[in-house]
Amino acid sequence: MSGNIIVTPVDTPEARHAFIDFQWEVYQNDPYWVPPLRSDCEKLLAHHPFHEHAKVRYFLARRDGKIVGRIAAIINPNHNHHWSENIGFFGLYEVLEDREASDMLLKAAEDFVRGEGLDAIRGPASFSTNEECGLLVDGWNGPPLIMMTYNPRYFVNFIEDAGYFKAQDLYAYIVDLTRYKLDGSGVNPKVLRVAEKVRQRTEINVRPINMQDFDAEATRFKDVYNAAWAKNWGFVPLTEAELEHEIMALRPVIDPATVFFAEKNGKTVGAMVPLPDLNQPLRRAYPRPGVPEWWTMLKFLYRWKVRRQVDTIRAFAGGVIEEYRGVGVDAVLFLETLLSALRQGYTKAEISWVLESNIPMRQTAENFDGEIYRTYRIYEKKLT
């Protein structure tokens, strides 16, 4: 390509709006991309509680004045404290098919991270594993599910050719719920045996979420989530402000009939919070710059609430605290969740994402006849 490229930091509201709107340029001819609500992008970039404890710098690349790419450089002290690492991150990476622009954007993020005294950079993550993360490297076979990433194929070559290597792969499993019957037939017999054993031989009780006590339920989930994930690669505990943010974001979109807690003697030992795939109605509503968001929301709500154009649910978050693992609590939670999803009319479930190093969770997904159909990758590069 001809012309000069300049990479500059985003330091005005106008530049931030241009940073947000650039996505529509990258994906204008991609039938699988699910455009976000611009208001959600604005909240993420400027008002997310992650900014209370971390540092984020945004950059735009322009070729002869035209925006051709964007990136965020991220310093997350909570991650480095939790893992005793000295690493920064990049995220929100979007670029046209322009290798030079990609190289300069990645270099801008690397220079910022290096300038903060860190010796490696990892990504993409926007902003941590508690938000969207990972680059799609296999499985361009349809639109992404809610809160899962999507990108063109050429991103993979651009990042790998810039010296990044695989740090960890994240798997998405797909499950055909129509093979199950509400009486349990169709479910892997091994799962049914384990679930029955848990019910007969332990004092574990599995119950649905109590929406009348939502704030307390959210605190119970946070405690399980932080404890269950503490040793999982890349995990960073949620702060109280981040928990409150998640509560506000998730409360209106969860399907309460599919959310379950596992308890023993009144103590919460596990939880499962799936999400209906609201990307399905959102993609049809297709938010875009220049179109009033209220109009987009009307189309979105019509497709979700009236037309019921959601047939897939995503096993989004959950876990079992360490002392209760290996006894089948996860199997009972998954069984209750998937059978409830079937009762609610869902025909497919995605279990995502699952760390390639999380062998027990991968085995659970496979026990429910889940098949890996998409792979996401987090990359790393040493800064020497």
KOLMI-796525 format. One line per 8 residues: number of its first residue (from 0); their letters; for each residue y, x, z of C-alpha. Coordinates in steps of 0.25 Angstrom, whole numbers, padded with zeros to 4 digits, always signed. Example, Ala and Ser with C-alpha at 12.3 -4.5 7.8 and 13.67 -1.06 7.14 Angstrom:
2
0> as> -0018,+0049,+0031; -0004,+0055,+0029
This chain:
384
0> msgniivt> +0000,+0000,+0000; +0014,+0004,-0003; +0026,+0003,+0007; +0029,+0008,+0021; +0023,+0003,+0033; +0031,+0002,+0046; +0025,-0001,+0060; +0034,-0007,+0070
8> pvdtpear> +0033,-0013,+0084; +0035,-0028,+0086; +0047,-0029,+0095; +0054,-0042,+0091; +0050,-0057,+0091; +0051,-0057,+0076; +0042,-0045,+0074; +0032,-0052,+0084
16> hafidfqw> +0032,-0064,+0075; +0030,-0056,+0063; +0018,-0049,+0070; +0012,-0063,+0073; +0014,-0068,+0059; +0008,-0056,+0052; -0006,-0062,+0054; -0004,-0072,+0044
24> evyqndpy> -0001,-0062,+0034; -0014,-0055,+0036; -0023,-0067,+0036; -0016,-0076,+0026; -0028,-0076,+0017; -0039,-0076,+0027; -0046,-0089,+0029; -0053,-0085,+0042
32> wvpplrsd> -0040,-0081,+0050; -0036,-0090,+0061; -0021,-0089,+0063; -0016,-0089,+0077; -0005,-0098,+0083; +0008,-0090,+0082; +0012,-0094,+0096; -0001,-0088,+0101
40> cekllahh> +0002,-0075,+0094; +0016,-0075,+0101; +0010,-0077,+0114; +0000,-0066,+0112; +0010,-0056,+0108; +0021,-0059,+0117; +0017,-0067,+0129; +0002,-0064,+0132
48> pfhehakv> +0000,-0060,+0147; -0007,-0047,+0141; +0007,-0042,+0139; +0009,-0042,+0154; +0000,-0030,+0156; -0001,-0024,+0143; +0008,-0018,+0132; +0007,-0023,+0117
56> ryflarrd> +0015,-0017,+0106; +0015,-0024,+0092; +0017,-0018,+0079; +0020,-0023,+0065; +0017,-0015,+0052; +0026,-0017,+0040; +0025,-0012,+0026; +0038,-0012,+0019
64> gkivgria> +0043,-0023,+0029; +0031,-0032,+0028; +0022,-0034,+0040; +0008,-0028,+0036; +0002,-0027,+0050; +0003,-0028,+0065; -0004,-0023,+0078; -0003,-0023,+0093
72> aiinpnhn> -0004,-0011,+0102; -0009,-0014,+0116; -0009,-0007,+0129; -0018,-0014,+0140; -0017,-0007,+0153; -0027,-0018,+0159; -0038,-0014,+0149; -0036,+0001,+0152
80> hhwsenig> -0036,-0001,+0167; -0049,-0010,+0166; -0056,+0000,+0157; -0050,+0013,+0161; -0046,+0015,+0147; -0034,+0021,+0140; -0033,+0012,+0128; -0024,+0003,+0120
88> ffglyevl> -0027,-0008,+0110; -0022,-0013,+0097; -0022,-0028,+0092; -0016,-0039,+0084; -0019,-0030,+0072; -0016,-0037,+0059; -0013,-0029,+0046; -0013,-0032,+0031
96> edreasdm> -0023,-0024,+0022; -0014,-0012,+0024; -0021,+0000,+0030; -0009,+0008,+0032; -0002,-0003,+0040; -0015,-0004,+0048; -0015,+0011,+0051; -0001,+0011,+0055
104> llkaaedf> -0002,-0002,+0064; -0014,+0004,+0071; -0007,+0017,+0073; +0005,+0010,+0079; -0004,+0004,+0089; -0011,+0017,+0092; +0002,+0024,+0094; +0007,+0014,+0104
112> vrgeglda> -0006,+0015,+0112; -0006,+0030,+0111; +0008,+0030,+0116; +0004,+0022,+0128; -0005,+0034,+0132; -0018,+0027,+0128; -0029,+0035,+0120; -0036,+0024,+0112
120> irgpasfs> -0033,+0010,+0106; -0043,-0002,+0104; -0042,-0015,+0097; -0039,-0024,+0091; -0037,-0032,+0104; -0026,-0042,+0105; -0024,-0039,+0117; -0037,-0037,+0124
128> tneecgll> -0051,-0042,+0124; -0045,-0054,+0131; -0038,-0058,+0118; -0043,-0057,+0104; -0049,-0043,+0100; -0057,-0036,+0090; -0057,-0034,+0075; -0066,-0043,+0067
136> vdgwngpp> -0076,-0033,+0060; -0087,-0042,+0056; -0088,-0057,+0053; -0077,-0062,+0044; -0085,-0075,+0043; -0075,-0085,+0048; -0062,-0087,+0056; -0062,-0081,+0070
144> limmtynp> -0064,-0090,+0082; -0054,-0092,+0093; -0048,-0079,+0099; -0057,-0070,+0090; -0050,-0060,+0080; -0050,-0060,+0065; -0046,-0050,+0055; -0047,-0045,+0040
152> ryfvnfie> -0059,-0036,+0037; -0049,-0024,+0033; -0044,-0023,+0048; -0058,-0016,+0051; -0056,-0005,+0041; -0041,-0003,+0045; -0045,-0001,+0060; -0057,+0007,+0058
160> dagyfkaq> -0050,+0016,+0048; -0039,+0019,+0058; -0049,+0026,+0067; -0054,+0014,+0076; -0068,+0013,+0080; -0076,+0002,+0086; -0074,+0000,+0101; -0082,-0013,+0103
168> dlyayivd> -0087,-0024,+0094; -0085,-0039,+0098; -0095,-0049,+0093; -0094,-0064,+0090; -0107,-0072,+0090; -0108,-0086,+0083; -0117,-0096,+0089; -0122,-0109,+0082
176> ltrykldg> -0121,-0120,+0092; -0128,-0130,+0083; -0141,-0123,+0086; -0140,-0128,+0101; -0143,-0142,+0106; -0137,-0147,+0119; -0150,-0148,+0126; -0151,-0132,+0124
184> sgvnpkvl> -0160,-0132,+0112; -0157,-0122,+0102; -0152,-0112,+0113; -0159,-0099,+0114; -0171,-0102,+0124; -0168,-0089,+0131; -0154,-0094,+0135; -0159,-0107,+0140
192> rvaekvrq> -0169,-0100,+0149; -0158,-0091,+0154; -0149,-0103,+0157; -0159,-0111,+0164; -0163,-0099,+0172; -0148,-0098,+0176; -0147,-0112,+0180; -0160,-0112,+0188
200> rteinvrp> -0160,-0099,+0195; -0145,-0097,+0198; -0134,-0104,+0204; -0125,-0103,+0192; -0118,-0115,+0188; -0111,-0117,+0174; -0100,-0127,+0173; -0089,-0131,+0163
208> inmqdfda> -0074,-0127,+0165; -0066,-0136,+0174; -0053,-0139,+0166; -0047,-0145,+0178; -0048,-0132,+0186; -0044,-0124,+0174; -0036,-0113,+0180; -0047,-0110,+0191
216> eatrfkdv> -0057,-0110,+0180; -0049,-0100,+0172; -0048,-0091,+0184; -0063,-0092,+0185; -0065,-0088,+0171; -0055,-0076,+0172; -0063,-0071,+0184; -0076,-0072,+0176
224> ynaawakn> -0070,-0066,+0163; -0064,-0054,+0170; -0077,-0051,+0178; -0087,-0054,+0167; -0079,-0046,+0156; -0074,-0034,+0165; -0084,-0024,+0160; -0084,-0029,+0145
232> wgfvplte> -0078,-0019,+0136; -0063,-0021,+0133; -0062,-0032,+0143; -0048,-0033,+0151; -0047,-0043,+0163; -0038,-0054,+0161; -0025,-0054,+0170; -0021,-0067,+0177
240> aeleheim> -0010,-0069,+0166; -0019,-0067,+0155; -0029,-0077,+0161; -0018,-0087,+0162; -0014,-0085,+0148; -0029,-0087,+0144; -0030,-0100,+0152; -0018,-0105,+0145
248> alrpvidp> -0023,-0101,+0131; -0038,-0106,+0133; -0036,-0119,+0141; -0032,-0128,+0130; -0043,-0122,+0120; -0056,-0121,+0128; -0066,-0132,+0127; -0069,-0135,+0142
256> atvffaek> -0083,-0140,+0139; -0087,-0127,+0134; -0082,-0118,+0146; -0091,-0115,+0157; -0091,-0107,+0170; -0104,-0102,+0178; -0103,-0102,+0193; -0112,-0098,+0204
264> ngktvgam> -0109,-0103,+0218; -0095,-0107,+0214; -0092,-0093,+0208; -0089,-0092,+0193; -0098,-0082,+0187; -0097,-0085,+0172; -0089,-0092,+0162; -0088,-0096,+0147
272> vplpdlnq> -0076,-0100,+0140; -0078,-0103,+0125; -0066,-0107,+0116; -0067,-0117,+0104; -0064,-0110,+0091; -0049,-0115,+0090; -0048,-0106,+0078; -0054,-0116,+0070
280> plrraypr> -0043,-0127,+0071; -0033,-0116,+0072; -0037,-0110,+0058; -0036,-0123,+0052; -0022,-0125,+0058; -0018,-0112,+0053; -0005,-0108,+0061; +0004,-0099,+0053
288> pgvpewwt> +0019,-0094,+0054; +0029,-0104,+0049; +0020,-0116,+0053; +0024,-0123,+0066; +0014,-0121,+0077; +0014,-0135,+0082; +0009,-0139,+0068; -0002,-0129,+0068
296> mlkflyrw> -0006,-0134,+0082; -0007,-0148,+0078; -0016,-0144,+0067; -0024,-0135,+0076; -0026,-0146,+0087; -0030,-0157,+0076; -0041,-0148,+0071; -0045,-0144,+0085
304> kvrrqvdt> -0044,-0157,+0093; -0045,-0168,+0082; -0053,-0162,+0071; -0062,-0154,+0081; -0062,-0142,+0071; -0068,-0132,+0081; -0083,-0130,+0080; -0084,-0116,+0086
312> irafaggv> -0083,-0111,+0101; -0081,-0097,+0105; -0087,-0091,+0117; -0074,-0085,+0121; -0075,-0079,+0135; -0084,-0079,+0147; -0093,-0071,+0155; -0102,-0070,+0167
320> ieeyrgvg> -0098,-0061,+0179; -0107,-0048,+0180; -0115,-0052,+0192; -0120,-0065,+0185; -0124,-0059,+0172; -0138,-0057,+0167; -0143,-0070,+0173; -0139,-0080,+0162
328> vdavlfle> -0126,-0085,+0166; -0120,-0082,+0153; -0131,-0089,+0146; -0129,-0102,+0154; -0114,-0101,+0151; -0116,-0099,+0136; -0126,-0110,+0135; -0117,-0120,+0142
336> tllsalrq> -0105,-0116,+0134; -0113,-0117,+0120; -0120,-0130,+0123; -0106,-0136,+0128; -0100,-0131,+0115; -0111,-0138,+0107; -0108,-0151,+0115; -0093,-0149,+0111
344> gytkaeis> -0097,-0149,+0096; -0095,-0134,+0094; -0105,-0129,+0083; -0103,-0114,+0084; -0100,-0104,+0095; -0094,-0090,+0095; -0097,-0080,+0106; -0086,-0070,+0105
352> wvlesnip> -0083,-0060,+0107; -0094,-0051,+0113; -0093,-0036,+0115; -0104,-0029,+0107; -0107,-0021,+0120; -0109,-0034,+0128; -0124,-0035,+0126; -0126,-0047,+0136
360> mrqtaenf> -0116,-0056,+0130; -0121,-0052,+0116; -0135,-0056,+0121; -0130,-0069,+0126; -0123,-0072,+0112; -0136,-0069,+0105; -0144,-0078,+0115; -0136,-0089,+0110
368> dgeiyrty> -0139,-0086,+0096; -0126,-0080,+0093; -0124,-0071,+0081; -0113,-0060,+0079; -0105,-0065,+0068; -0092,-0057,+0070; -0089,-0044,+0076; -0075,-0039,+0081
376> riyekklt> -0072,-0025,+0084; -0063,-0018,+0094; -0059,-0004,+0089; -0054,+0009,+0096; -0047,+0021,+0092; -0044,+0034,+0101; -0030,+0038,+0101; -0030,+0053,+0102
